[in-house]
Amino acid sequence: MSATRIQPQPFFADKNRAFWNLQSLGWAGAFLLRGSSTVANGQPLSSLIPVLISTITGYSVTLLIAVVFRFLQRQRPIVTWGVSIVTVVLAAGLVAFIDAWVFSTQNRASETAGLQLFLGAFYLSVTLIGAWSALYYAINFYLTVEEQADQLLRLENQAANAQLAMLRYQLNPHFLFNTLNSISTLVLLKQTDRANAMLSRLSSFLRYTLINEPTAQVTIEQEIETLKLYLEIEKMRFEDRLRTSFSIDPAVGKARLPSLLLQPLVENAIKYAVTPKEEGADITVSAQPAGENVRIVVSDTGPGLNESGMTPHIPMSEGTGVGLPNIRDRLIQAFGERQSFETRSTPGGFSVIIELPLNMDETSKVAA
């Protein structure tokens, strides 16, 4: 039978509970400190009664002060600090008056004047209540700063997720535009069986892309399966001119990356390698471990930069303004400085090399 794991909770997760814990522990500590000092000075145990009454009075008065301070926090600073000081002085005076009255009642034979008793008790009371008030405002200031920091972090995450979603959503219209054009061509050529097959595969691909959040991450294995769905559609267009191969090391199969990251890279290879050549081209996708990272390479046997004179390393897809810069932006949004994006062009082809952290954390936001 597995033991239930207890997750530690932050002390200030419940502010009300934290207040009562600090209030009780603080005044209990004050009683123990004053009580031990009284006993250590040779006073009888009956001397602890005024100390106990003083502690209870301070405990009760500071509860009322907390109500006042909670209201003052919403006021202008000059009002907050001015009224807070007056409140502390009045509260200390009330506690000192009660302390002096209790002491004089218990020690009627004492020659200490009432004013002296009051001033001595007032000095102690204003010190304790002043320290309590300073601690109260310090804790509330700390909690306010923490809340603002958390809110800023949430806003930054929302902005990053919104940008990731925007970049991901830019991909689908471009692919959809090309595919629908191909289907339209097949319909015009009266090749209805092929058009129907392409529509069916397009439906499967879009079903996958639409059920998942655009900011979700998938495993490399899932990304490759999605890529194969896309390539089945493209092979309907290019047939034997499009030849693909995959080399995925099992050690990185569970590594995570943004969903649909590789599809535009393959689309780019089809556009610049397969389309211009009558005999088509080979496209290879590989993923291998590279230290603490995973290296993903999408390469083709197209004309490359030197022969074609094109610039496939910075293209913008026609009609939508997306391409390899989009992939670079998505990597930066997802991994920051922990990623790299490199393009290489040779007379024998063109390659895109991506390195990203070898993250297999199952708690990440994962696509279905």
C-alpha positions in Angstrom: 0.0 0.0 0.0 1.6 3.2 -1.1 1.9 6.1 1.3 0.1 9.3 0.5 2.6 12.0 -0.2 2.0 15.2 1.7 2.7 18.3 -0.3 4.1 21.2 1.8 2.0 24.3 1.7 3.5 27.8 1.9 3.1 29.4 5.3 1.2 32.4 3.9 -0.9 30.3 1.5 -3.8 30.9 3.9 -3.4 34.5 5.2 -6.0 34.2 7.9 -4.5 31.1 9.3 -1.0 32.6 9.1 -2.2 35.7 11.0 -3.8 33.7 13.8 -0.7 31.5 14.1 1.7 34.5 14.3 -0.6 36.3 16.7 -0.9 33.4 19.1 2.8 32.4 18.9 4.0 36.0 19.2 2.0 36.8 22.3 2.8 33.4 23.8 6.5 34.1 23.3 6.1 37.6 24.9 4.4 36.0 28.0 7.1 33.4 28.3 9.8 36.0 28.0 8.3 38.3 30.6 7.3 35.5 32.9 10.7 33.9 32.9 12.3 37.3 33.6 9.9 37.8 36.5 10.7 34.4 38.0 14.4 34.8 37.4 14.3 38.1 39.5 13.0 36.2 42.5 9.4 37.4 42.3 6.6 35.1 43.6 4.5 33.0 41.2 1.6 35.3 41.9 3.5 38.0 40.0 2.8 36.1 36.8 -0.9 37.1 37.1 -0.3 40.7 36.0 1.9 39.4 33.2 -0.8 37.1 32.0 -3.5 39.8 32.2 -1.2 42.2 30.3 -0.5 39.6 27.6 -4.3 38.9 27.2 -4.9 42.6 27.0 -2.2 43.1 24.4 -3.5 40.1 22.4 -7.0 41.6 22.4 -6.0 45.1 21.6 -3.8 44.1 18.7 -6.8 42.3 17.2 -8.7 45.6 17.1 -5.6 47.3 15.7 -5.4 44.8 12.9 -8.9 45.8 11.9 -7.9 49.4 11.8 -4.7 48.8 9.9 -6.5 46.7 7.3 -8.7 49.7 6.6 -5.8 52.1 6.6 -3.9 50.1 4.0 -6.4 51.3 1.4 -5.8 55.0 2.2 -3.3 57.5 1.1 0.2 57.0 2.7 0.0 60.2 4.8 -3.3 59.1 6.3 -2.1 55.5 6.8 1.1 56.4 8.7 -0.4 59.3 10.6 -3.5 57.4 11.9 -1.3 54.3 12.5 1.0 56.2 14.9 -1.9 57.7 16.7 -3.6 54.2 17.0 -0.4 52.7 18.4 0.0 55.4 21.0 -3.7 55.2 22.1 -3.5 51.4 22.2 -0.3 51.5 24.3 -1.9 54.0 26.6 -4.9 51.7 27.1 -2.8 48.6 27.8 -0.5 50.6 30.2 -3.5 51.9 32.1 -4.9 48.4 32.6 -1.4 47.1 33.6 -0.9 49.9 36.1 -4.4 49.3 37.6 -3.8 45.6 37.9 -0.4 46.1 39.6 -1.7 48.7 42.0 -4.7 46.5 42.9 -2.5 43.5 43.6 0.2 45.5 45.5 -1.8 48.0 47.6 1.1 48.3 50.0 3.5 49.5 47.2 4.8 53.0 47.5 5.2 53.4 43.7 3.1 56.4 42.5 0.3 55.7 40.0 1.9 58.0 37.3 5.2 56.1 37.6 3.4 52.8 37.2 1.6 54.2 34.1 4.8 55.6 32.5 6.7 52.4 33.1 3.9 50.2 31.7 3.4 52.7 28.8 7.1 52.4 27.8 6.8 48.6 27.7 3.4 48.6 25.9 4.4 51.1 23.2 7.5 49.0 22.5 5.5 45.7 22.2 2.7 47.2 20.2 5.0 49.3 18.0 7.0 46.1 17.2 3.8 44.3 16.5 2.6 47.1 14.2 5.9 47.2 12.3 5.9 43.5 11.8 2.3 43.6 10.7 3.0 46.2 8.0 6.3 44.4 7.0 4.5 41.1 6.4 1.7 42.8 4.5 4.2 44.7 2.3 6.1 41.4 1.6 2.8 39.7 0.7 1.8 42.6 -1.6 5.2 42.4 -3.4 4.9 38.7 -3.7 1.4 39.0 -5.2 2.5 41.6 -7.7 5.5 39.4 -8.7 3.2 36.4 -9.2 0.8 38.5 -11.2 3.6 39.9 -13.3 4.8 36.3 -13.9 1.3 35.2 -14.9 1.0 38.1 -17.3 4.4 37.2 -18.8 3.4 33.6 -19.2 0.1 34.6 -20.8 1.9 36.9 -23.2 4.4 34.1 -24.1 1.6 31.6 -24.5 -0.3 34.1 -26.7 2.7 34.7 -28.9 3.3 30.9 -29.1 -0.3 30.4 -30.1 -0.1 33.2 -32.7 3.0 31.6 -34.2 1.5 28.1 -34.3 -1.8 29.4 -35.8 0.2 31.0 -38.6 1.2 27.6 -39.9 -2.1 26.0 -40.4 -3.6 28.5 -42.9 -0.5 28.2 -45.2 -0.6 24.4 -45.2 -4.4 24.4 -45.7 -4.1 26.9 -48.6 -1.6 24.6 -50.5 -3.6 21.5 -49.8 -6.9 22.9 -50.8 -5.3 24.2 -54.0 -4.1 20.7 -54.7 -7.6 19.2 -54.0 -9.1 21.9 -56.3 -6.7 20.9 -59.0 -7.6 17.2 -58.6 -11.3 18.0 -58.8 -10.8 20.0 -62.0 -8.9 17.1 -63.5 -11.8 14.8 -62.4 -9.6 12.7 -60.2 -12.2 12.4 -57.6 -10.8 9.3 -55.8 -7.5 11.1 -55.2 -9.2 14.3 -54.1 -11.4 12.3 -51.7 -8.3 10.5 -50.3 -6.5 13.8 -49.8 -9.5 15.3 -48.1 -9.7 12.3 -45.7 -6.0 12.6 -44.8 -6.3 16.4 -44.5 -9.2 15.8 -42.0 -7.1 13.4 -39.9 -4.2 15.9 -39.8 -6.4 18.9 -38.9 -8.2 16.9 -36.3 -4.9 16.3 -34.5 -3.9 20.0 -34.8 -7.2 21.4 -33.6 -7.7 19.2 -30.5 -4.4 20.2 -29.1 -3.5 23.6 -27.5 -1.2 25.6 -29.6 1.2 26.1 -26.6 1.3 22.4 -25.8 4.4 20.3 -26.1 4.6 16.8 -27.7 7.2 14.1 -27.7 9.4 13.7 -30.7 7.6 10.4 -31.4 4.2 12.2 -31.5 5.7 14.9 -33.7 7.0 12.3 -36.2 3.6 10.6 -36.4 2.0 13.9 -37.1 4.7 14.7 -39.7 3.9 11.4 -41.4 0.2 12.4 -41.6 1.3 15.6 -43.3 3.7 13.7 -45.7 0.9 11.3 -46.7 -1.0 14.3 -48.0 2.0 15.7 -49.8 2.8 12.3 -51.4 -0.6 12.5 -53.0 0.7 15.6 -54.9 4.3 14.5 -55.6 4.1 10.7 -55.6 7.6 9.2 -56.2 9.3 12.6 -56.4 8.9 12.9 -52.6 11.1 10.4 -50.8 11.3 10.5 -47.0 13.3 8.7 -44.3 13.4 9.0 -40.5 16.2 8.2 -38.1 15.0 8.7 -34.5 17.1 7.5 -31.6 14.9 5.7 -29.0 16.8 7.6 -26.3 15.2 10.9 -27.4 11.8 9.6 -28.5 10.2 11.0 -25.3 11.9 14.4 -25.5 9.5 17.2 -25.7 9.2 20.1 -28.2 6.5 22.5 -29.3 3.9 20.8 -31.4 4.0 21.1 -35.2 7.6 22.5 -35.0 9.0 20.2 -37.8 6.1 20.4 -40.2 7.1 23.8 -41.7 10.7 22.6 -42.0 9.6 19.7 -44.1 7.2 22.0 -46.0 10.2 24.3 -46.7 12.2 21.3 -48.0 9.3 20.3 -50.3 9.0 23.8 -51.6 12.7 24.4 -52.4 14.0 20.8 -53.0 11.2 18.6 -54.3 9.2 21.1 -56.4 12.1 22.6 -58.5 13.6 19.2 -59.5 11.9 16.9 -62.0 13.3 13.9 -60.3 12.3 15.2 -56.9 14.4 14.9 -53.8 15.0 13.0 -50.6 14.0 14.4 -47.2 15.6 13.0 -44.0 14.5 13.7 -40.5 16.8 12.6 -37.7 16.9 13.1 -33.9 19.9 12.1 -31.8 21.2 12.9 -28.3 23.8 15.6 -28.0 25.0 15.7 -24.4 22.2 17.2 -22.3 20.4 18.3 -25.5 18.7 16.6 -28.4 19.8 17.5 -32.0 17.1 17.4 -34.7 18.2 17.6 -38.3 15.8 18.1 -41.3 17.8 17.8 -44.5 17.1 17.5 -48.2 19.0 16.7 -51.4 17.7 19.7 -53.3 19.8 22.2 -55.2 20.9 24.1 -52.1 21.8 27.7 -51.8 24.9 27.7 -54.0 23.2 26.2 -57.1 19.8 27.6 -56.8 20.7 31.2 -55.9 17.7 31.2 -53.6 17.8 31.9 -49.9 16.0 29.0 -48.3 17.4 29.8 -44.9 15.3 32.9 -44.6 12.2 32.3 -46.8 8.8 33.7 -46.1 6.0 31.4 -47.2 3.9 32.9 -49.9 0.7 34.6 -48.8 1.1 34.2 -45.0 4.5 35.6 -44.2 5.7 32.7 -42.2 8.7 30.3 -42.6 11.9 29.5 -40.9 11.9 32.8 -38.9 8.7 31.5 -37.4 10.4 28.3 -36.2 13.2 30.4 -34.7 10.8 32.6 -32.8 8.9 29.6 -31.5 12.1 28.0 -30.2 13.1 31.3 -28.5 9.7 31.6 -26.9 9.7 27.9 -25.7 13.4 27.5 -24.6 15.0 31.0 -24.4 18.8 30.7 -24.6 18.8 27.0 -24.2 18.2 26.3 -27.9 20.1 26.8 -31.1 18.9 27.0 -34.7 21.3 26.6 -37.6 21.0 26.3 -41.4 23.6 24.8 -43.7 23.5 24.8 -47.5 25.8 22.8 -49.7 25.7 21.9 -53.5 24.2 18.6 -52.4 21.4 19.9 -50.4 20.2 22.0 -47.4 19.9 21.2 -43.7 18.3 22.8 -40.7 19.8 21.8 -37.4 18.0 22.4 -34.1 19.3 21.7 -30.6 17.0 22.0 -27.6 17.0 20.7 -24.0 16.5 17.0 -23.6 13.3 17.5 -21.5 11.2 14.4 -20.7 9.3 15.9 -17.8 5.7 14.5 -18.0 4.3 17.4 -15.9 4.8 19.8 -18.8 1.8 20.9 -20.8 1.5 18.0 -23.2 -0.7 17.7 -26.3 -3.3 15.0 -26.5 
